[in-house]
């Protein structure tokens, strides 16, 4: 075997699960399972692929909008609507070119014609603010457990200060109605904030997940170190860029979170960084010891981490070296853990208990 393959097998032998590659994609970004077991995979340059893990067949879904994939731009998250079985509605996010060098994050929805391989009746329901930087779009989508609200993450676009600006939607968790309008009762609207804002003081929010008790967990990439998992509560300020357990890339210090500073501290953080890519909640029976856990993937960390939840508390319990940059994680319909590797030949991996 090549040195790389030898390394991969050496890494795999120490893992407490079997890893089965089931498909290969071009810079995959996110995935979503459909009720029939097929998987939708978004690819960075803007294509949406319908993949059947059982047969290996792939179909490119037509009708997707034009994506600006420069920098960190991509066709990003994709999540079936709570009533997908009846409505065939998909919600998805992407980065779009604006005027000049400007880009913005977009949230849209459309109807999947699975037989025809087409996304139809696409409607943009939220437009992020323009910025000329190439990153921190965030764009993660999560539905409330009752299916009535959509939580959408809007990154700080590498601009720092908007995360604390009440009028800006940058650096925020937003709570929207299913049509993209601000939900009524958002906690900061009466204080002069943009009416969509649910929490603020965030950097690059790359994962959201609800646990079995309905708590909302969020993962964000820190600056130089200080990657975070936060328990999101309405109206709270999570500190960025005033407080962080990381530092600026040029080495300048940022004050760490400390009690009494007025900011909500992360429940878990990483220093050194793992550069998280994706987040998923696990509560299935296939790995019974992992119920009520979060999984977080590492890009620079080439890793998969498990975080055990206990009420409002979280702690790191497992860190596995996967040998490749891992972009995304999802719980499959059968309870397997599914990962997407990053890169031009990123594999879709299925993790099942060791035989």
BABAVO-885242 format. One record per residue (C-alpha): residue number from 1; x, y, z. Coordinates in Angstrom, 3 decimals, always signed. Each point is the difference from the previous one (the first is absolute). Example, Ala and Ser with C-alpha at 12.3 -4.5 7.8 and 13.67 -1.06 7.14 Angstrom:
REM residues 2
rec num = 1 | c1 = +12.300 | c2 = -4.500 | c3 = +7.800
rec num = 2 | c1 = +1.370 | c2 = +3.440 | c3 = -0.660
END
This chain:
REM residues 355
rec num = 1 | c1 = +0.000 | c2 = +0.000 | c3 = +0.000
rec num = 2 | c1 = +1.029 | c2 = +3.594 | c3 = -0.473
rec num = 3 | c1 = +1.123 | c2 = +1.903 | c3 = +3.070
rec num = 4 | c1 = -3.315 | c2 = +1.865 | c3 = -0.033
rec num = 5 | c1 = -2.011 | c2 = -3.227 | c3 = -0.191
rec num = 6 | c1 = +2.103 | c2 = -1.578 | c3 = +2.730
rec num = 7 | c1 = -0.680 | c2 = +3.045 | c3 = +2.164
rec num = 8 | c1 = -3.730 | c2 = -0.209 | c3 = -0.753
rec num = 9 | c1 = -0.166 | c2 = -3.699 | c3 = +0.890
rec num = 10 | c1 = +2.055 | c2 = +0.563 | c3 = +3.134
rec num = 11 | c1 = -2.393 | c2 = +2.765 | c3 = +1.006
rec num = 12 | c1 = -3.094 | c2 = -2.050 | c3 = -0.848
rec num = 13 | c1 = +1.105 | c2 = -3.011 | c3 = +2.052
rec num = 14 | c1 = -0.079 | c2 = +2.060 | c3 = +3.191
rec num = 15 | c1 = -3.557 | c2 = +1.208 | c3 = -0.568
rec num = 16 | c1 = -2.955 | c2 = -1.441 | c3 = +1.959
rec num = 17 | c1 = -2.124 | c2 = -0.204 | c3 = -3.174
rec num = 18 | c1 = +0.233 | c2 = -1.353 | c3 = -3.529
rec num = 19 | c1 = +0.465 | c2 = +2.619 | c3 = -2.725
rec num = 20 | c1 = -1.518 | c2 = -0.784 | c3 = -3.389
rec num = 21 | c1 = +0.506 | c2 = +2.378 | c3 = -2.960
rec num = 22 | c1 = -3.212 | c2 = +0.032 | c3 = -2.046
rec num = 23 | c1 = +0.523 | c2 = +2.815 | c3 = -2.523
rec num = 24 | c1 = +2.338 | c2 = +2.767 | c3 = -1.178
rec num = 25 | c1 = -0.900 | c2 = +3.647 | c3 = -0.605
rec num = 26 | c1 = +1.597 | c2 = +3.181 | c3 = -1.297
rec num = 27 | c1 = +0.606 | c2 = +2.322 | c3 = +2.974
rec num = 28 | c1 = -3.099 | c2 = -1.144 | c3 = +1.904
rec num = 29 | c1 = -1.376 | c2 = +2.436 | c3 = +2.576
rec num = 30 | c1 = -3.131 | c2 = -1.403 | c3 = +1.652
rec num = 31 | c1 = -2.438 | c2 = -2.897 | c3 = -0.233
rec num = 32 | c1 = -3.611 | c2 = -0.779 | c3 = +0.759
rec num = 33 | c1 = -1.786 | c2 = -3.343 | c3 = +0.188
rec num = 34 | c1 = -3.361 | c2 = -0.410 | c3 = -1.715
rec num = 35 | c1 = -2.722 | c2 = -2.337 | c3 = +1.311
rec num = 36 | c1 = +0.847 | c2 = -2.637 | c3 = -2.649
rec num = 37 | c1 = +3.615 | c2 = -0.241 | c3 = +1.197
rec num = 38 | c1 = +1.512 | c2 = +1.993 | c3 = -2.857
rec num = 39 | c1 = +2.398 | c2 = +2.820 | c3 = +0.848
rec num = 40 | c1 = +0.207 | c2 = +3.518 | c3 = -1.378
rec num = 41 | c1 = +3.574 | c2 = +1.314 | c3 = -0.073
rec num = 42 | c1 = +0.870 | c2 = +3.647 | c3 = -0.654
rec num = 43 | c1 = +3.299 | c2 = +0.718 | c3 = -1.762
rec num = 44 | c1 = +1.988 | c2 = +3.174 | c3 = +0.415
rec num = 45 | c1 = -0.205 | c2 = +1.234 | c3 = -3.581
rec num = 46 | c1 = -3.802 | c2 = -0.095 | c3 = +0.045
rec num = 47 | c1 = -1.186 | c2 = -3.453 | c3 = -1.049
rec num = 48 | c1 = -2.499 | c2 = -2.083 | c3 = +1.921
rec num = 49 | c1 = +0.359 | c2 = -3.770 | c3 = -0.301
rec num = 50 | c1 = -2.667 | c2 = -2.601 | c3 = +0.770
rec num = 51 | c1 = +1.855 | c2 = -3.136 | c3 = +1.092
rec num = 52 | c1 = -1.274 | c2 = -3.491 | c3 = +0.713
rec num = 53 | c1 = +2.317 | c2 = -1.711 | c3 = +2.526
rec num = 54 | c1 = -1.594 | c2 = -3.366 | c3 = -0.787
rec num = 55 | c1 = +0.955 | c2 = +0.029 | c3 = -3.708
rec num = 56 | c1 = +2.642 | c2 = +2.738 | c3 = -0.236
rec num = 57 | c1 = -2.041 | c2 = +1.821 | c3 = -2.643
rec num = 58 | c1 = +0.368 | c2 = +3.789 | c3 = -0.243
rec num = 59 | c1 = -2.230 | c2 = +2.557 | c3 = -1.637
rec num = 60 | c1 = +0.727 | c2 = +3.722 | c3 = -0.250
rec num = 61 | c1 = -3.101 | c2 = +1.934 | c3 = +1.024
rec num = 62 | c1 = -0.703 | c2 = +2.819 | c3 = -2.459
rec num = 63 | c1 = -1.490 | c2 = +3.390 | c3 = +0.814
rec num = 64 | c1 = +2.403 | c2 = +1.106 | c3 = +2.732
rec num = 65 | c1 = +0.863 | c2 = +3.725 | c3 = +0.062
rec num = 66 | c1 = +3.325 | c2 = +1.484 | c3 = -1.058
rec num = 67 | c1 = +2.507 | c2 = -0.174 | c3 = +2.848
rec num = 68 | c1 = +3.034 | c2 = +2.189 | c3 = +0.658
rec num = 69 | c1 = +2.476 | c2 = -2.654 | c3 = +1.158
rec num = 70 | c1 = +3.061 | c2 = +2.214 | c3 = +0.397
rec num = 71 | c1 = +1.700 | c2 = -0.061 | c3 = +3.387
rec num = 72 | c1 = -2.266 | c2 = -1.745 | c3 = +2.475
rec num = 73 | c1 = -3.014 | c2 = +0.388 | c3 = -2.292
rec num = 74 | c1 = -2.009 | c2 = -3.106 | c3 = -0.862
rec num = 75 | c1 = -3.331 | c2 = -1.659 | c3 = -0.444
rec num = 76 | c1 = -0.186 | c2 = -0.596 | c3 = +3.718
rec num = 77 | c1 = -2.541 | c2 = -1.561 | c3 = +2.296
rec num = 78 | c1 = -3.051 | c2 = -1.968 | c3 = -1.104
rec num = 79 | c1 = -2.806 | c2 = -1.189 | c3 = +2.284
rec num = 80 | c1 = -3.356 | c2 = -1.564 | c3 = -0.904
rec num = 81 | c1 = -3.020 | c2 = +1.919 | c3 = +1.333
rec num = 82 | c1 = -1.691 | c2 = -1.507 | c3 = +3.071
rec num = 83 | c1 = -2.889 | c2 = -1.049 | c3 = -2.264
rec num = 84 | c1 = +2.264 | c2 = -1.163 | c3 = -2.862
rec num = 85 | c1 = -1.812 | c2 = -3.345 | c3 = -0.399
rec num = 86 | c1 = -3.081 | c2 = +1.924 | c3 = -1.141
rec num = 87 | c1 = +1.382 | c2 = +3.295 | c3 = -1.316
rec num = 88 | c1 = +3.326 | c2 = -1.147 | c3 = -1.597
rec num = 89 | c1 = +1.347 | c2 = +3.369 | c3 = +1.170
rec num = 90 | c1 = +3.739 | c2 = +0.461 | c3 = +0.527
rec num = 91 | c1 = +1.675 | c2 = +2.920 | c3 = +1.742
rec num = 92 | c1 = +3.553 | c2 = +0.849 | c3 = -1.026
rec num = 93 | c1 = +2.630 | c2 = +2.718 | c3 = +0.309
rec num = 94 | c1 = +2.639 | c2 = +1.317 | c3 = -2.379
rec num = 95 | c1 = +2.250 | c2 = +2.958 | c3 = -0.663
rec num = 96 | c1 = -0.968 | c2 = +2.395 | c3 = -2.774
rec num = 97 | c1 = +1.987 | c2 = +2.705 | c3 = -1.784
rec num = 98 | c1 = -1.158 | c2 = +3.572 | c3 = +0.609
rec num = 99 | c1 = +1.359 | c2 = +3.259 | c3 = -1.434
rec num = 100 | c1 = +3.734 | c2 = +0.128 | c3 = -0.708
rec num = 101 | c1 = +1.850 | c2 = -2.264 | c3 = +2.416
rec num = 102 | c1 = -2.973 | c2 = -0.288 | c3 = +2.329
rec num = 103 | c1 = -1.634 | c2 = -3.307 | c3 = +0.891
rec num = 104 | c1 = -2.790 | c2 = -1.003 | c3 = +2.368
rec num = 105 | c1 = -1.450 | c2 = -3.115 | c3 = +1.591
rec num = 106 | c1 = -3.407 | c2 = -1.043 | c3 = -1.323
rec num = 107 | c1 = -2.681 | c2 = -2.225 | c3 = +1.475
rec num = 108 | c1 = -2.411 | c2 = -1.529 | c3 = -2.493
rec num = 109 | c1 = -2.550 | c2 = -2.750 | c3 = -0.335
rec num = 110 | c1 = -1.244 | c2 = -2.054 | c3 = -2.910
rec num = 111 | c1 = -1.951 | c2 = -3.142 | c3 = -0.846
rec num = 112 | c1 = +1.901 | c2 = -3.168 | c3 = -0.877
rec num = 113 | c1 = -1.308 | c2 = -1.897 | c3 = -3.010
rec num = 114 | c1 = +1.932 | c2 = -3.158 | c3 = +0.775
rec num = 115 | c1 = -1.078 | c2 = -1.971 | c3 = -3.060
rec num = 116 | c1 = +0.901 | c2 = +2.878 | c3 = -2.315
rec num = 117 | c1 = +3.170 | c2 = +0.872 | c3 = +1.902
rec num = 118 | c1 = -0.967 | c2 = +3.666 | c3 = +0.243
rec num = 119 | c1 = -0.354 | c2 = +2.649 | c3 = +2.677
rec num = 120 | c1 = -3.068 | c2 = +2.093 | c3 = -0.872
rec num = 121 | c1 = -1.726 | c2 = +3.176 | c3 = +1.173
rec num = 122 | c1 = +3.093 | c2 = +1.338 | c3 = +1.740
rec num = 123 | c1 = -0.622 | c2 = +3.018 | c3 = +2.159
rec num = 124 | c1 = +2.621 | c2 = +1.981 | c3 = +1.913
rec num = 125 | c1 = -1.437 | c2 = +0.631 | c3 = +3.471
rec num = 126 | c1 = +2.915 | c2 = +1.761 | c3 = +1.723
rec num = 127 | c1 = +2.908 | c2 = +2.050 | c3 = -1.344
rec num = 128 | c1 = +3.064 | c2 = +0.663 | c3 = +2.143
rec num = 129 | c1 = +1.782 | c2 = +3.344 | c3 = +0.002
rec num = 130 | c1 = +2.590 | c2 = +0.613 | c3 = -2.698
rec num = 131 | c1 = +3.695 | c2 = -0.105 | c3 = +0.852
rec num = 132 | c1 = +3.122 | c2 = +0.017 | c3 = -2.156
rec num = 133 | c1 = +1.757 | c2 = -2.646 | c3 = +2.125
rec num = 134 | c1 = +0.032 | c2 = -3.555 | c3 = -1.259
rec num = 135 | c1 = -1.043 | c2 = -1.900 | c3 = +3.079
rec num = 136 | c1 = -1.967 | c2 = -0.657 | c3 = +3.178
rec num = 137 | c1 = -3.322 | c2 = -0.440 | c3 = -1.783
rec num = 138 | c1 = -1.061 | c2 = -2.681 | c3 = +2.525
rec num = 139 | c1 = -3.433 | c2 = -0.762 | c3 = -1.529
rec num = 140 | c1 = -1.036 | c2 = -2.947 | c3 = +2.179
rec num = 141 | c1 = -3.660 | c2 = -0.946 | c3 = +0.246
rec num = 142 | c1 = -1.884 | c2 = -1.638 | c3 = +2.865
rec num = 143 | c1 = -3.729 | c2 = -0.447 | c3 = +0.586
rec num = 144 | c1 = -1.494 | c2 = +0.287 | c3 = +3.470
rec num = 145 | c1 = -1.247 | c2 = -3.346 | c3 = +1.354
rec num = 146 | c1 = -3.629 | c2 = +1.111 | c3 = -0.485
rec num = 147 | c1 = +0.744 | c2 = +0.754 | c3 = -3.674
rec num = 148 | c1 = -1.316 | c2 = +3.559 | c3 = +0.263
rec num = 149 | c1 = +3.231 | c2 = +2.004 | c3 = -0.134
rec num = 150 | c1 = +3.205 | c2 = +0.035 | c3 = -1.981
rec num = 151 | c1 = +3.299 | c2 = +0.879 | c3 = +1.682
rec num = 152 | c1 = +2.603 | c2 = +1.392 | c3 = -2.391
rec num = 153 | c1 = +3.622 | c2 = +0.873 | c3 = +0.741
rec num = 154 | c1 = +1.446 | c2 = +3.176 | c3 = -1.488
rec num = 155 | c1 = +3.775 | c2 = +0.357 | c3 = +0.410
rec num = 156 | c1 = +1.908 | c2 = +3.216 | c3 = +0.676
rec num = 157 | c1 = +1.432 | c2 = -0.045 | c3 = -3.576
rec num = 158 | c1 = +3.483 | c2 = +0.575 | c3 = +1.517
rec num = 159 | c1 = -1.062 | c2 = +3.529 | c3 = +0.963
rec num = 160 | c1 = +0.086 | c2 = -0.517 | c3 = +3.810
rec num = 161 | c1 = -2.055 | c2 = +2.981 | c3 = +1.269
rec num = 162 | c1 = -3.359 | c2 = -0.767 | c3 = -1.690
rec num = 163 | c1 = -0.312 | c2 = -2.997 | c3 = +2.369
rec num = 164 | c1 = -0.727 | c2 = +2.559 | c3 = +2.764
rec num = 165 | c1 = -2.037 | c2 = +2.410 | c3 = -2.186
rec num = 166 | c1 = -3.705 | c2 = -0.206 | c3 = +0.941
rec num = 167 | c1 = -1.167 | c2 = +1.075 | c3 = -3.489
rec num = 168 | c1 = +2.168 | c2 = -2.515 | c3 = -1.875
rec num = 169 | c1 = -0.883 | c2 = -3.635 | c3 = -0.660
rec num = 170 | c1 = +3.708 | c2 = -0.901 | c3 = -0.245
rec num = 171 | c1 = +1.479 | c2 = -2.099 | c3 = +2.811
rec num = 172 | c1 = -3.429 | c2 = -1.127 | c3 = +1.183
rec num = 173 | c1 = -2.313 | c2 = -2.961 | c3 = +0.456
rec num = 174 | c1 = -3.297 | c2 = +0.970 | c3 = -1.659
rec num = 175 | c1 = -3.439 | c2 = -1.414 | c3 = +0.761
rec num = 176 | c1 = -2.286 | c2 = +0.193 | c3 = -3.021
rec num = 177 | c1 = -3.427 | c2 = -1.158 | c3 = -1.026
rec num = 178 | c1 = +0.013 | c2 = -2.710 | c3 = -2.670
rec num = 179 | c1 = -0.497 | c2 = +2.696 | c3 = -2.655
rec num = 180 | c1 = +3.204 | c2 = +1.774 | c3 = +1.115
rec num = 181 | c1 = -1.643 | c2 = +2.921 | c3 = +1.794
rec num = 182 | c1 = +1.132 | c2 = +0.841 | c3 = +3.561
rec num = 183 | c1 = -1.902 | c2 = -2.087 | c3 = +2.546
rec num = 184 | c1 = -2.154 | c2 = +1.956 | c3 = +2.432
rec num = 185 | c1 = +1.171 | c2 = -0.068 | c3 = +3.600
rec num = 186 | c1 = +3.718 | c2 = +0.082 | c3 = -0.814
rec num = 187 | c1 = +1.660 | c2 = +1.164 | c3 = +3.217
rec num = 188 | c1 = +1.881 | c2 = +3.108 | c3 = -1.119
rec num = 189 | c1 = -2.402 | c2 = +1.666 | c3 = -2.427
rec num = 190 | c1 = -1.409 | c2 = +2.258 | c3 = +2.735
rec num = 191 | c1 = +3.564 | c2 = +1.136 | c3 = +0.809
rec num = 192 | c1 = +0.566 | c2 = +1.331 | c3 = -3.500
rec num = 193 | c1 = +1.700 | c2 = -3.062 | c3 = -1.513
rec num = 194 | c1 = -0.774 | c2 = -1.304 | c3 = -3.447
rec num = 195 | c1 = -3.264 | c2 = -1.897 | c3 = +0.644
rec num = 196 | c1 = +1.427 | c2 = -3.288 | c3 = -1.284
rec num = 197 | c1 = +2.795 | c2 = -0.209 | c3 = +2.630
rec num = 198 | c1 = -0.183 | c2 = -2.795 | c3 = +2.581
rec num = 199 | c1 = +3.588 | c2 = +0.211 | c3 = +1.373
rec num = 200 | c1 = +3.084 | c2 = +2.015 | c3 = -0.933
rec num = 201 | c1 = +3.745 | c2 = +0.365 | c3 = +0.416
rec num = 202 | c1 = +0.852 | c2 = -2.926 | c3 = -2.293
rec num = 203 | c1 = +2.827 | c2 = -0.498 | c3 = -2.504
rec num = 204 | c1 = -0.358 | c2 = -2.795 | c3 = -2.581
rec num = 205 | c1 = -2.897 | c2 = -2.251 | c3 = +1.021
rec num = 206 | c1 = +0.380 | c2 = -3.297 | c3 = -1.848
rec num = 207 | c1 = -2.466 | c2 = -2.236 | c3 = +1.786
rec num = 208 | c1 = -3.298 | c2 = +0.038 | c3 = +1.875
rec num = 209 | c1 = -1.846 | c2 = -2.949 | c3 = +1.558
rec num = 210 | c1 = -2.864 | c2 = -0.511 | c3 = +2.430
rec num = 211 | c1 = +0.291 | c2 = -2.650 | c3 = +2.700
rec num = 212 | c1 = -2.820 | c2 = -2.237 | c3 = +1.238
rec num = 213 | c1 = -1.062 | c2 = +2.583 | c3 = +2.585
rec num = 214 | c1 = -0.207 | c2 = +2.736 | c3 = -2.657
rec num = 215 | c1 = +3.222 | c2 = +1.805 | c3 = +0.972
rec num = 216 | c1 = +1.750 | c2 = +1.714 | c3 = -2.916
rec num = 217 | c1 = +3.732 | c2 = -0.730 | c3 = -0.301
rec num = 218 | c1 = +2.260 | c2 = +1.954 | c3 = -2.339
rec num = 219 | c1 = +3.571 | c2 = -0.496 | c3 = -1.176
rec num = 220 | c1 = +2.232 | c2 = +2.746 | c3 = -1.328
rec num = 221 | c1 = +3.506 | c2 = +0.310 | c3 = -1.285
rec num = 222 | c1 = +2.116 | c2 = +2.180 | c3 = +2.251
rec num = 223 | c1 = +2.767 | c2 = +2.352 | c3 = -1.147
rec num = 224 | c1 = +3.523 | c2 = -1.328 | c3 = +0.671
rec num = 225 | c1 = -1.223 | c2 = -2.855 | c3 = +2.226
rec num = 226 | c1 = -3.048 | c2 = +0.303 | c3 = +2.245
rec num = 227 | c1 = -2.455 | c2 = -2.076 | c3 = -2.067
rec num = 228 | c1 = -3.268 | c2 = -0.182 | c3 = +1.948
rec num = 229 | c1 = -3.139 | c2 = -1.931 | c3 = +0.799
rec num = 230 | c1 = -2.677 | c2 = +2.247 | c3 = +1.466
rec num = 231 | c1 = -3.376 | c2 = -0.624 | c3 = +1.564
rec num = 232 | c1 = -2.101 | c2 = +2.649 | c3 = -1.735
rec num = 233 | c1 = -2.458 | c2 = +1.837 | c3 = +2.199
rec num = 234 | c1 = -2.263 | c2 = +2.803 | c3 = -1.208
rec num = 235 | c1 = +1.340 | c2 = +3.535 | c3 = +0.220
rec num = 236 | c1 = +3.482 | c2 = -0.850 | c3 = +1.278
rec num = 237 | c1 = +3.293 | c2 = +1.509 | c3 = -1.189
rec num = 238 | c1 = +2.708 | c2 = -2.585 | c3 = -0.723
rec num = 239 | c1 = +2.813 | c2 = +2.530 | c3 = +0.065
rec num = 240 | c1 = +1.623 | c2 = +0.085 | c3 = -3.439
rec num = 241 | c1 = +2.205 | c2 = +1.976 | c3 = -0.734
rec num = 242 | c1 = +0.364 | c2 = +1.411 | c3 = +3.529
rec num = 243 | c1 = +0.535 | c2 = -3.339 | c3 = +1.738
rec num = 244 | c1 = +1.377 | c2 = -3.261 | c3 = -1.409
rec num = 245 | c1 = +2.088 | c2 = -2.900 | c3 = +1.250
rec num = 246 | c1 = +2.129 | c2 = +0.446 | c3 = -3.132
rec num = 247 | c1 = +2.226 | c2 = +2.819 | c3 = -1.271
rec num = 248 | c1 = +0.150 | c2 = +2.129 | c3 = -3.130
rec num = 249 | c1 = +1.899 | c2 = -1.576 | c3 = -2.907
rec num = 250 | c1 = +2.708 | c2 = +2.655 | c3 = +0.336
rec num = 251 | c1 = +0.574 | c2 = -1.147 | c3 = +3.582
rec num = 252 | c1 = -1.804 | c2 = +2.851 | c3 = +1.767
rec num = 253 | c1 = -1.821 | c2 = -1.190 | c3 = +3.085
rec num = 254 | c1 = -3.783 | c2 = -0.057 | c3 = +0.380
rec num = 255 | c1 = -1.184 | c2 = -0.097 | c3 = +3.625
rec num = 256 | c1 = -1.123 | c2 = -3.504 | c3 = +0.976
rec num = 257 | c1 = -3.548 | c2 = -0.638 | c3 = +1.174
rec num = 258 | c1 = -0.221 | c2 = +0.467 | c3 = +3.751
rec num = 259 | c1 = -2.845 | c2 = +0.061 | c3 = +2.533
rec num = 260 | c1 = -1.684 | c2 = +3.369 | c3 = +0.319
rec num = 261 | c1 = +1.173 | c2 = +1.375 | c3 = -3.377
rec num = 262 | c1 = -3.600 | c2 = +0.221 | c3 = -1.251
rec num = 263 | c1 = +0.517 | c2 = -2.605 | c3 = -2.729
rec num = 264 | c1 = -1.204 | c2 = -3.579 | c3 = -0.236
rec num = 265 | c1 = +3.053 | c2 = -2.293 | c3 = +0.034
rec num = 266 | c1 = +0.279 | c2 = -3.118 | c3 = -2.160
rec num = 267 | c1 = -0.834 | c2 = -3.355 | c3 = +1.571
rec num = 268 | c1 = +2.987 | c2 = -1.596 | c3 = -1.751
rec num = 269 | c1 = +2.942 | c2 = +1.544 | c3 = -1.838
rec num = 270 | c1 = +3.131 | c2 = -1.145 | c3 = -1.820
rec num = 271 | c1 = +3.486 | c2 = +1.434 | c3 = +0.392
rec num = 272 | c1 = +1.795 | c2 = -0.984 | c3 = -2.175
rec num = 273 | c1 = -2.671 | c2 = +0.282 | c3 = -2.686
rec num = 274 | c1 = -1.549 | c2 = -2.878 | c3 = -1.943
rec num = 275 | c1 = -1.646 | c2 = +2.356 | c3 = -2.567
rec num = 276 | c1 = -3.484 | c2 = -1.491 | c3 = +0.304
rec num = 277 | c1 = -1.985 | c2 = -0.664 | c3 = -3.157
rec num = 278 | c1 = -3.236 | c2 = -1.641 | c3 = +1.071
rec num = 279 | c1 = -2.210 | c2 = -0.868 | c3 = +2.975
rec num = 280 | c1 = -2.646 | c2 = -2.662 | c3 = +0.578
rec num = 281 | c1 = -2.049 | c2 = -1.206 | c3 = +2.952
rec num = 282 | c1 = -0.055 | c2 = -3.746 | c3 = +0.636
rec num = 283 | c1 = -2.767 | c2 = -1.796 | c3 = +1.881
rec num = 284 | c1 = -0.418 | c2 = -3.222 | c3 = -1.995
rec num = 285 | c1 = +0.118 | c2 = -3.626 | c3 = +1.128
rec num = 286 | c1 = +2.760 | c2 = -1.333 | c3 = -2.262
rec num = 287 | c1 = +2.679 | c2 = +1.410 | c3 = +2.337
rec num = 288 | c1 = -1.910 | c2 = -0.115 | c3 = +3.319
rec num = 289 | c1 = +2.921 | c2 = +1.337 | c3 = +2.064
rec num = 290 | c1 = +0.067 | c2 = +3.124 | c3 = -2.168
rec num = 291 | c1 = -3.607 | c2 = +1.045 | c3 = +0.527
rec num = 292 | c1 = -0.463 | c2 = +3.676 | c3 = +0.875
rec num = 293 | c1 = +3.346 | c2 = +1.025 | c3 = -1.519
rec num = 294 | c1 = +1.208 | c2 = +2.611 | c3 = -2.447
rec num = 295 | c1 = +2.415 | c2 = -0.906 | c3 = -2.789
rec num = 296 | c1 = +2.313 | c2 = +2.707 | c3 = -1.307
rec num = 297 | c1 = +2.340 | c2 = -0.370 | c3 = -2.985
rec num = 298 | c1 = +3.475 | c2 = +1.483 | c3 = -0.331
rec num = 299 | c1 = +1.476 | c2 = +1.411 | c3 = -3.216
rec num = 300 | c1 = +3.548 | c2 = +0.851 | c3 = +1.116
rec num = 301 | c1 = -0.557 | c2 = -2.537 | c3 = +2.802
rec num = 302 | c1 = -0.839 | c2 = -2.778 | c3 = -2.522
rec num = 303 | c1 = -2.172 | c2 = -1.242 | c3 = +2.797
rec num = 304 | c1 = -3.333 | c2 = -1.058 | c3 = +1.382
rec num = 305 | c1 = -0.786 | c2 = +0.998 | c3 = +3.586
rec num = 306 | c1 = -2.822 | c2 = -1.182 | c3 = +2.224
rec num = 307 | c1 = -1.410 | c2 = +2.350 | c3 = +2.618
rec num = 308 | c1 = -2.207 | c2 = -1.509 | c3 = +2.717
rec num = 309 | c1 = -2.964 | c2 = +2.139 | c3 = +1.036
rec num = 310 | c1 = -1.453 | c2 = +0.120 | c3 = +3.494
rec num = 311 | c1 = -2.779 | c2 = +2.560 | c3 = +0.300
rec num = 312 | c1 = +1.555 | c2 = +3.414 | c3 = -0.606
rec num = 313 | c1 = +3.522 | c2 = -1.426 | c3 = +0.263
rec num = 314 | c1 = +2.292 | c2 = -1.529 | c3 = -2.604
rec num = 315 | c1 = +3.398 | c2 = -1.684 | c3 = +0.181
rec num = 316 | c1 = +2.516 | c2 = -1.451 | c3 = -2.426
rec num = 317 | c1 = +0.122 | c2 = -3.792 | c3 = +0.229
rec num = 318 | c1 = +1.443 | c2 = -1.371 | c3 = -3.270
rec num = 319 | c1 = +2.414 | c2 = +1.306 | c3 = -2.639
rec num = 320 | c1 = +0.705 | c2 = -2.167 | c3 = -3.031
rec num = 321 | c1 = +2.636 | c2 = +0.611 | c3 = -2.662
rec num = 322 | c1 = -1.738 | c2 = -0.590 | c3 = -3.343
rec num = 323 | c1 = +3.100 | c2 = +0.665 | c3 = -2.128
rec num = 324 | c1 = -1.802 | c2 = +2.484 | c3 = -2.291
rec num = 325 | c1 = -1.661 | c2 = +3.402 | c3 = +0.333
rec num = 326 | c1 = -3.626 | c2 = -0.663 | c3 = +0.982
rec num = 327 | c1 = -2.533 | c2 = +2.523 | c3 = -1.260
rec num = 328 | c1 = -3.394 | c2 = -1.300 | c3 = +1.168
rec num = 329 | c1 = -1.748 | c2 = -2.497 | c3 = +2.268
rec num = 330 | c1 = -3.568 | c2 = -1.293 | c3 = +0.132
rec num = 331 | c1 = -1.903 | c2 = -2.762 | c3 = +1.791
rec num = 332 | c1 = -1.422 | c2 = -2.361 | c3 = -2.601
rec num = 333 | c1 = -3.525 | c2 = -1.458 | c3 = +0.093
rec num = 334 | c1 = +1.366 | c2 = -3.347 | c3 = +1.267
rec num = 335 | c1 = +2.067 | c2 = +1.629 | c3 = +2.772
rec num = 336 | c1 = +3.331 | c2 = -0.190 | c3 = -1.812
rec num = 337 | c1 = +2.232 | c2 = +3.080 | c3 = +0.160
rec num = 338 | c1 = +0.751 | c2 = +1.437 | c3 = -3.450
rec num = 339 | c1 = +2.962 | c2 = +2.245 | c3 = -0.811
rec num = 340 | c1 = +1.040 | c2 = +2.001 | c3 = -3.047
rec num = 341 | c1 = +3.704 | c2 = +0.490 | c3 = -0.621
rec num = 342 | c1 = +1.083 | c2 = +3.385 | c3 = -1.290
rec num = 343 | c1 = +1.722 | c2 = +0.493 | c3 = -3.359
rec num = 344 | c1 = -0.286 | c2 = -0.763 | c3 = -3.726
rec num = 345 | c1 = -0.345 | c2 = -3.751 | c3 = +0.634
rec num = 346 | c1 = -1.810 | c2 = +0.149 | c3 = +3.316
rec num = 347 | c1 = -1.457 | c2 = -3.338 | c3 = +1.024
rec num = 348 | c1 = -3.359 | c2 = -0.632 | c3 = +1.637
rec num = 349 | c1 = +0.722 | c2 = -2.312 | c3 = +2.925
rec num = 350 | c1 = -2.401 | c2 = -2.176 | c3 = +1.989
rec num = 351 | c1 = +0.991 | c2 = -0.767 | c3 = +3.596
rec num = 352 | c1 = -1.549 | c2 = -3.110 | c3 = +1.593
rec num = 353 | c1 = +0.837 | c2 = -2.031 | c3 = +3.128
rec num = 354 | c1 = +3.060 | c2 = -2.223 | c3 = -0.332
rec num = 355 | c1 = -0.969 | c2 = -3.540 | c3 = -0.961
END
